């Protein structure tokens, strides 16, 4: 038996749209990361970009469970002494709601050049307007 490796002509890219309204953040992010990597396809190969493009709308209406809105903390470090910046989920949601979904999906992608390439295929918008109607995206159902 030979291992199947997808050629460039075998890979067919698709556009999907996900409505994040009232969806749980983690469950949404896992499904989006799976589609971006192409793990939902038969021709999946971990070293190739076989995934699809994903548009996420209504990012400002995504939910988290329990006490996470007050307790979940996003950190970044400026590499200077005392340069640790911390923000809670609530404050980040008010400033830039698209960052929350992008950050969650990024953590589920490979930590290499391929992961960076896959993250570029994710488009996140805070409301229900997006400039990708011409790609005719299909609805991606997340239960």
N, C-alpha and C positions, 0 to 999 in steps of 0.2 A: 504494500500500500504506500502511496505517496502522499505527502502532506500538501494540502491545497493552499496555495498562496494567491490571493486575488491580484489580478492585473489591474492597471488603471482603467481599462475599458470595461472591466467587470463591475466596478464600483459605480453605482447609480446614486447620486445625491438627491435627497428629498428635503423639503422645507416643512417644518411642523410649527404649529402655534399652540401655546399653552396659556390658558387663563388661570392665573394664580389666585383669583378671588376666593377667599375662604378655604384655601388649601393649606395643609400643614407644611411648614418650610422644609423639614428634612425629607419627607416623603416626596415632595415635589422635586427637590434637588437630586435625589437618587435616580428618579425616573429620567430627568433631563440629562444627567451625566451618562446614564446608560445609552441614551439615544445619541448623544454627542460622540461617544466612543464607538458606537456601532455594535454594541453587544446584543442588540435585539435582532441582528441580521445573521443569516447563516454563514456569510463569508467573513465573519469577524476574525481579525488577526491582531494580536496585541501590539505589534510593531508598526501597523499601518493605520492611516486615517480612513476608516471605512464608514464613519458616522455621518449624520445628517446635520443640517442647520436647524437651530431651535430659536423661536421667538417667544419670549415670555411677556405677557401683558398683565396689567393690574398688579404690579409688584408691590404697590403700597397697601394692598389689601390682603397680603399673605399673613397667616396666623402662626403662632407658636403656642405650645401648651404649657400648663402649669404656671409657675412664677417666672418663667423665662423673660417676659418683657421687662421685668425690673432687675433680674439677676444676670442675664446673659450679657457678657462684656466682650467688646471688640477691642483688641490691643494692637498698637503699632509702635515701633521703636525707631527713633531718629538716629541712633548710633552715637549720640552725645550723652554724657553723664546726666542723669535725671531726665532723659528724653523719652520716657515711656508715657504714651498717651492712651487713656482708656475711655471708652464711651459705652453706654448701655444700649441695648437693643432699641429702646424707645427713642433715644436721641438720634441714633443713626437712621431709624425709620423716618423721622421727621425731616432730616437733612437730605439723605440720598437713599431712598428705598431700593433702588436697583442694585446697590452695593451688597445688600444683604443676600440676595439670591445669587449674585455672581460669586461672592465669597464662599457660600455654602457649596456651590457646584465646583468651584476651583479646588476645594479640599478633597473632592471625590475623584478628581482626574489625576493621571500620572504626573509625577513631579519631574518632568523632563521637557525637552523641546517639543515633543509630540503633545504633551498636556497644554503647553502654551498655544500651540496651533489649534487645538480643539477648543480652547476657551474663546478664541476669536470668532468661532462659529456660533457663539451664544449672544443673542440680542435681547436685552432686558429693558422694558419700558414701564414707568411708574403708573401710567394710565392705560386706557384701552386703544390709544392711537399709536400706529406704527407705520413706517414708510415702506413696508415690504408687501403691499398688495399684489404687485406685479409678479412676485414669485409664486403666487397661488398656494399659500401654505395649507397643509391639511391639519385638521383638529387632532391634537394628541390628548387622548382621554386619560386622566389620572384619577383613579378612584380613591 
